[in-house]
Amino acid sequence: MSLDDLTDDVQTAYSSLDEEFSVSLDRETRNELAMLGTAFDTDDPEEIVRRAIHMLFQTTVETGNLDFHLRSAYDVTYDEYLSGMTFEEMTGADQFPQRDDERRYQF
């Protein structure tokens, strides 16, 4: 897969997300959400969920876990996705022809 495939998949996933969606909660998650809502002094559990998604995303980026999964599935990193160019395109490495090591020293 490639950078174009990743961009297409992100756009498809984004468009499939509704502005609102419901999530079923188990007992442990309800308890944790209640604790966080109380600690952050908010009556809006959706605010806690938004914060949790931001935190998960930030942690995933900072630890390199996102790059690991993107490299495994799409052969690109998050930085390459943000720039819209692969590392090879940024450095110009894809502009040079491949060396033929077998014929390298032949005249």
C-alpha positions, 0 to 999 in steps of 0.5 A: 500500500502507499501514501495515496492508499492511506489518504484515501482510507483516512478520507473514507473513514472520516466521511463514514463517521457521523457527528454523533454516535453511541457507544455501549459501555461496560461497568468498568468503563462507566465507573471510569467515565464517572470518575473522570467526569467528577474529577474534571467537573463536567456533566458532559461525558462526551467531553471526556470521550473527546479528551480521551481520543485526543490523548490516545492519539497523542500518546500513539504518535509520541510513542511511535506506535502509530508510525509502526502500524502505518509502516506495516500497513501502508509503508509510510509514516505519520510525518510522510502522511502530513507532508503528503510526500514519502521520505524518498520523494522529500530527499530526491532519492527516488529520482536517481536510477537504481545501481546495477551492482553486477555491472558496476565495475565493467567497462 
